[in-house]
Amino acid sequence: MTIATALRDGGELCVCDLAWITRRAENLVGHHLRTLRAAGLASSRREHKIVFYTLTELGTRLLDAYLTPTPARR
């Protein structure tokens, strides 16, 4: 959730940026990003040696739905 929120708020970020934001090791962040990509929730693009990640439209919609409070039931 923290990585997805950072991607939503930051737009396009690399693993090193996400590791700094989340205060997690780069290899752990990379593992979670691979999982998000495999699920179709994040996408990536390579620029020279750096890979940049962003949330897909589906990832953004799911994150927003998860973070939106639901009205109380009667």
Secondary structure, DSSP 8 states (H G I E B T S, - for coil): -HHHHHHHHHSSEEHHHHHHHHT--HHHHHHHHHHHHHTTSEEEEEETTEEEEEE-HHHHHHHHHHHS------
